[in-house]
């Protein structure tokens, strides 16, 4: 079951008895009302609106330059040295250091770097074009993109002479970012697709023990809990220092697969707890979320980022990050983390084949769990008042955390590169309506979303798009990596002044020449440290900020589901039981012909309604217990403890970075202490 194509799958309850002791109370697409949508139906087959094409698209230019030419092995070896983390791109600083092993003058290297890219980072194609230009310069030929294109069309790309043994890895003390895009390292360049102990903190049901079989809870008895088993809602919450023991899920983008008419993106999902990585499609993430939402409608977990036809590389990268945040949330949730389907999703090599041979229960967790009397007594009598208080806080919190994410990302991007503006002719002059930002461009008063607080937030910033982080820069030309370029230029100046114009050896000119070389060396070190620190900020600090924002969005979704799905029919059923009982008493008193059969039928109806009333009353208590657990254990701990962890880590890393920068410039001062004045 549930193996039909996603567009044809209906989000209806699996039983006509929904809400009366069985089945699921979720009867619609779990992503349909997601606050992360950007005005487009994520399940629509229609393509997304295409923005005005950028008049200066470097990627398409270099894909036509290299085309399908076979590159020499030195190209791949050099790129592997410049990209040890396998990110699929290299920094301007790394490219410059690779080119410096060619023994070319610094002025020539600076010219090649500026010919290839004005960005702080270069793609693999741009890197290869730079190597071809180096080979042309070494051969004394014209250094131009046109010359590279001509040689590529003849499949005779020149081979540069590089001494890669001189290339030293980055001296930054910060760890390199985790790779998120794995690429094939074949020797043929194709026209590219869009570039795109750990103890269990709750220590109850280790997920990675024996392989999950049919007993993994997929027959309605998830986690070994049968109807009437305790729900483990009592207790003090989370164990001591639980934040140090969280599981970490990584999601890497493997790239598109399938045929032309059936292309789809594949993600690699891995965990820090041992199982080998597995490959998953986005539709499989959506299936998992569909089931979890039906099973745990009164639990906190974030919505998935949306799907879009014809998505660009930036959308795919932001969706990858969103998927990683969502998975990390559920695998560290004290209840959802033990779900059998989640375990299969993280461990089963072929999730599609598993689904074909396994039936999946969609029963709500209240069907198989109960709340005992002691647990019920721990639920505060003013729970509804607490829910009202949280509702009043949510929209301001979402607004402010969204603003924090926006401002933090701006600061990080400014740190990544100097803010050198591109010529106005190359700036985009459009901003799609679904990329509006409520903080800087308020909605008209007549807008139905204008009074919804954070519900009107559909963008990351004035230069980015949707709330979930799907960015598209209004000014598509990225900032230049000026510090790395400054290093090349200073070296070129030092080379020009290597020999004094007076024609003899002069102590003054020689001392200044050596001092400039030291400036270039230490500027390069600072560039490396800044680059590594910025990447760390993007991969850890910014994602932690967005996870905090996602927590409040998930809380708002939970309250919406609670209002919609907690309604029951107890009062109506009680009236029906009363009416049926009166009718039954009358039949027994009159004792007309055949009254026994009618009395048995009415007795059966009364018993059935009374059983349903009991089940719904138990569900009512379970919902209250679940909501209190999510507020007391999940929301309270995550919104406080994880912020403390984030602030401590950020302050410590910033202090270490500042100390390293200070030491670098102090070392420069010591190195140039002897520069002469006369």
BELUR-V786094 format. One record per backbone hydrogen bond with DSSP energy under -1.0 kcal/mol. NH is the residue of the N-H (numbers start at 1). CO is the residue of the C=O. Records with the same first field share a line. If there is no record, write none. Layout:
# BELUR-V786094
NH = CO, CO
This chain:
# BELUR-V786094
8 = 5
9 = 6
18 = 15
19 = 22
20 = 17
32 = 29
34 = 31
37 = 34
44 = 41
48 = 309
58 = 56
61 = 57
62 = 58
63 = 59
64 = 60
65 = 61
66 = 62
67 = 63
69 = 66
71 = 187
75 = 72
77 = 73
78 = 74
79 = 75
80 = 76
81 = 77
82 = 78
83 = 79
86 = 83
90 = 122
92 = 120
95 = 91
96 = 92
97 = 93
98 = 94
99 = 95
100 = 96
101 = 98
102 = 99
103 = 100
109 = 105
110 = 106
111 = 107
112 = 108
113 = 109
114 = 110
115 = 111
116 = 112
117 = 113
122 = 90
127 = 123
128 = 124
129 = 125
130 = 126
131 = 127
132 = 128
133 = 129
134 = 130
135 = 131
136 = 132
137 = 133
138 = 134
139 = 135
140 = 137
141 = 136
144 = 142
148 = 144
149 = 145
150 = 146
151 = 147
152 = 148
153 = 149
155 = 152
156 = 151
163 = 101
166 = 163
182 = 253
189 = 69
199 = 197
216 = 213
224 = 221
225 = 222
229 = 226
242 = 239
244 = 241
245 = 242
250 = 270
252 = 268
253 = 180
254 = 266
257 = 264
262 = 259
264 = 257
266 = 255
267 = 280
268 = 252
269 = 278
270 = 250
272 = 248
278 = 269
280 = 267
285 = 281
286 = 282
287 = 283
288 = 284
289 = 285
290 = 286
291 = 287
292 = 288
293 = 289
294 = 290
295 = 291
296 = 292
299 = 296
316 = 312
317 = 313
318 = 314
319 = 315
320 = 316
321 = 317
322 = 318
323 = 319
324 = 320
325 = 321
326 = 322
327 = 323
328 = 324
329 = 325
330 = 326
331 = 327
333 = 330
337 = 333
338 = 335
339 = 336
343 = 339
344 = 340
345 = 341
346 = 342
348 = 344
354 = 350
355 = 351
356 = 352
357 = 353
364 = 23
365 = 295
367 = 364
370 = 229
376 = 372
377 = 373
379 = 376
383 = 380
386 = 382
387 = 383
388 = 384
389 = 385
390 = 386
391 = 387
392 = 388
393 = 389
394 = 390
397 = 393
398 = 394
399 = 395
400 = 396
401 = 397
402 = 398
403 = 399
404 = 400
405 = 401
406 = 402
407 = 403
408 = 404
409 = 405
410 = 406
411 = 407
412 = 408
413 = 409
414 = 410
415 = 411
416 = 412
417 = 413
420 = 418
426 = 423
427 = 424
435 = 432
436 = 433
441 = 437
447 = 444
450 = 447
452 = 449
455 = 452
456 = 453
457 = 454
460 = 465
464 = 461
466 = 470
469 = 466
471 = 469
476 = 474
482 = 480
485 = 481
486 = 482
487 = 483
488 = 484
489 = 485
490 = 486
491 = 487
492 = 488
493 = 489
494 = 490
495 = 491
496 = 492
497 = 493
498 = 495
503 = 500
510 = 506
511 = 507
512 = 508
513 = 509
514 = 510
515 = 511
516 = 512
517 = 513
518 = 514
519 = 515
520 = 516
521 = 517
522 = 518
523 = 519
524 = 520
525 = 521
526 = 522
527 = 523
528 = 524
529 = 525
530 = 526
531 = 527
532 = 528
533 = 529
534 = 530
535 = 531
536 = 532
537 = 533
538 = 534
539 = 535
540 = 536
542 = 537
544 = 540
545 = 541
546 = 542
547 = 543
548 = 544
549 = 545
550 = 546
551 = 547
552 = 548
553 = 549
554 = 550
555 = 551
556 = 552
557 = 553
558 = 554
559 = 555
560 = 556
561 = 557
562 = 558
563 = 559
564 = 560
565 = 561
566 = 562
573 = 569
574 = 570
575 = 571
576 = 572
577 = 573
578 = 574
579 = 575
580 = 576
581 = 577
582 = 578
583 = 579
584 = 580
585 = 581
586 = 582
587 = 583
588 = 584
589 = 585
590 = 586
591 = 587
595 = 592
598 = 594
599 = 595
600 = 596
601 = 597
602 = 598
603 = 599
604 = 600
605 = 601
606 = 602
607 = 603
608 = 604
609 = 605
610 = 606
611 = 607
612 = 608
613 = 609
614 = 610
615 = 611
616 = 612
617 = 613
618 = 614
619 = 615
620 = 616
621 = 617
622 = 618
623 = 619
624 = 620
625 = 621
626 = 622
627 = 623
628 = 624
629 = 625
630 = 626
631 = 627
632 = 628
633 = 629
634 = 629
635 = 630
636 = 631
638 = 634
639 = 635
641 = 637
644 = 640
645 = 641
646 = 642
647 = 643
648 = 644
649 = 645
650 = 646
651 = 647
652 = 648
653 = 649
654 = 650
655 = 651
656 = 652
657 = 653
658 = 654
659 = 655
660 = 656
661 = 657
662 = 658
663 = 659
664 = 660
665 = 661
666 = 662
667 = 663
668 = 664
669 = 665
670 = 666
671 = 667
672 = 668
675 = 672
